[in-house]
Amino acid sequence: MLWKIVGGLLLLWLVISLAGVIIKGLFWLAVIGAVLFVATAAIGWARDRKQIKP
């Protein structure tokens, strides 16, 4: 369940970042999308490691 949410958010941030790159006046949108993409991936990775402790 968690990975579906994280995957959906990662996809959303990727689309926002690409829209910012494609539309030249929205570079700030690409930066925000990239930051949110990295943050979401880090949170998902940290929560996954927390659940798999041996």
Stockholm file with secondary structure:
# STOCKHOLM 1.0

chainA/1-54         MLWKIVGGLLLLWLVISLAGVIIKGLFWLAVIGAVLFVATAAIGWARDRKQIKP
#=GR chainA/1-54 SS CHHHHHHHHHHHHHHHHHHHHHSGGGHHHHHHHHHHHHHHHHHHHHHHHHHTCC
#=GC SS_cons        CHHHHHHHHHHHHHHHHHHHHHSGGGHHHHHHHHHHHHHHHHHHHHHHHHHTCC
//
